[in-house]
């Protein structure tokens, strides 16, 4: 059996070999922040709370993102919408929304849990700061800016009822100003649903196919 010193040398020399081999390779210097390299399209950066085409918030205050976060970095308080103050379609909205980037690991589990696609991740990665309090982002900091044609909430639903917001049936026509086309499309959609229900009740050959597609649509919307 060899001495401990003799058995220790080969492993050390092998490790130094990696070091010496790296020393003679060209250095890849990043000139950040003067030159910023573009990120990949699906890069996980700072979060964004998205809006509907009329400006209402997509967040419904369900807190599923907070439950999914493994670092406990998200804090949400939901509240009820009223006829006088409506911030999102449906019954509830996110009154308080905070993300603590001191804890966040940018894993993306929160956006996978969001049922309304309200929370997405941008390509912004410059989140360093010298003040811990400034790294707790509030709802106002996370909300997407108002695009042309959007209205600052609170305001009534401009795109129809709650189902219209999530199915997107007449939304494009309304935002383009073609209200007549939006109304026509909504009537045709309701007629199609009514026809499928009648076929299912009468037991026609297409009833099973229609029933299956309706269930799939309802599961997605739920």
QUIGIKA-V667255 format. One record per residue. N is the residue number from 1. RES is the residue in one letter. SS is DSSP state (hx for helix, st for strand, lp for the rest). D_FIRST is the distance of its C-alpha to the first C-alpha in whole Angstrom. Layout:
BEGIN
n={N/N}
res={RES/RES}
ss={SS/SS}
d_first={D_FIRST/D_FIRST}
END
This chain:
BEGIN
n={1/2/3/4/5/6/7/8/9/10/11/12/13/14/15/16/17/18/19/20/21/22/23/24/25/26/27/28/29/30/31/32/33/34/35/36/37/38/39/40/41/42/43/44/45/46/47/48/49/50/51/52/53/54/55/56/57/58/59/60/61/62/63/64/65/66/67/68/69/70/71/72/73/74/75/76/77/78/79/80/81/82/83/84/85/86/87/88/89/90/91/92/93/94/95/96/97/98/99/100/101/102/103/104/105/106/107/108/109/110/111/112/113/114/115/116/117/118/119/120/121/122/123/124/125/126/127/128/129/130/131/132/133/134/135/136/137/138/139/140/141/142/143/144/145/146/147/148/149/150/151/152/153/154/155/156/157/158/159/160/161/162/163/164/165/166/167/168/169/170/171/172/173/174/175/176/177/178/179/180/181/182/183/184/185/186/187/188/189/190/191/192/193/194/195/196/197/198/199/200/201/202/203/204/205/206/207/208/209/210/211/212/213/214/215/216/217/218/219/220/221/222}
res={X/X/X/X/X/X/X/X/X/X/X/X/X/X/X/X/X/X/X/X/X/X/X/X/X/X/X/X/X/X/X/X/X/X/X/X/X/X/X/X/X/X/X/X/X/X/X/X/X/X/X/X/X/X/X/X/X/X/X/X/X/X/X/X/X/X/X/X/X/X/X/X/X/X/X/X/X/X/X/X/X/X/X/X/X/X/X/X/X/X/X/X/X/X/X/X/X/X/X/X/X/X/X/X/X/X/X/X/X/X/X/X/X/X/X/X/X/X/X/X/X/X/X/X/X/X/X/X/X/X/X/X/X/X/X/X/X/X/X/X/X/X/X/X/X/X/X/X/X/X/X/X/X/X/X/X/X/X/X/X/X/X/X/X/X/X/X/X/X/X/X/X/X/X/X/X/X/X/X/X/X/X/X/X/X/X/X/X/X/X/X/X/X/X/X/X/X/X/X/X/X/X/X/X/X/X/X/X/X/X/X/X/X/X/X/X/X/X/X/X/X/X}
ss={lp/lp/lp/hx/hx/hx/hx/hx/hx/hx/hx/hx/hx/hx/hx/hx/hx/hx/hx/hx/hx/hx/hx/lp/lp/lp/lp/lp/lp/lp/lp/lp/lp/lp/lp/lp/lp/lp/lp/lp/lp/lp/lp/lp/lp/lp/st/st/st/lp/st/lp/lp/lp/lp/lp/st/lp/lp/lp/lp/lp/lp/hx/hx/hx/hx/hx/lp/lp/lp/lp/lp/st/st/st/st/st/st/st/lp/lp/lp/lp/lp/lp/lp/st/lp/lp/lp/st/st/st/st/st/st/st/st/st/lp/lp/lp/lp/lp/lp/lp/lp/hx/hx/hx/hx/hx/lp/lp/lp/lp/lp/st/st/st/lp/lp/lp/lp/lp/lp/lp/lp/lp/lp/hx/hx/hx/hx/st/st/lp/hx/hx/hx/hx/st/lp/lp/lp/lp/lp/lp/lp/lp/lp/lp/lp/lp/lp/lp/lp/lp/lp/lp/hx/hx/hx/hx/hx/hx/lp/lp/lp/hx/hx/hx/hx/hx/lp/lp/lp/hx/hx/hx/hx/hx/hx/hx/hx/hx/hx/hx/hx/hx/hx/hx/hx/hx/hx/hx/hx/hx/hx/hx/hx/lp/lp/lp/lp/hx/hx/hx/hx/hx/hx/hx/hx/hx/hx/hx/hx/hx/hx/hx/lp}
d_first={0/4/7/9/12/10/9/13/15/15/17/19/20/21/23/25/26/28/30/30/32/34/35/37/39/43/43/45/47/50/53/53/56/58/57/56/55/56/54/54/57/55/54/53/55/58/60/63/66/68/72/74/77/79/77/76/73/71/69/70/68/66/63/61/59/58/57/55/53/50/50/53/55/58/61/64/68/70/74/77/79/83/86/86/83/80/77/76/77/77/77/74/73/70/71/68/65/62/59/56/54/52/51/52/49/51/50/53/53/56/58/57/59/62/65/67/65/66/63/61/58/60/58/58/55/56/56/54/56/56/58/57/60/61/58/60/62/65/67/69/67/65/68/69/72/75/76/80/82/80/81/80/79/81/83/84/83/84/82/84/82/79/78/79/77/74/75/77/80/82/80/80/84/85/83/85/88/89/90/92/89/87/89/90/86/86/89/88/84/86/88/85/83/87/87/84/84/88/86/83/86/88/85/86/83/82/81/78/77/78/77/73/74/76/73/70/72/73/69/68/71/70}
END
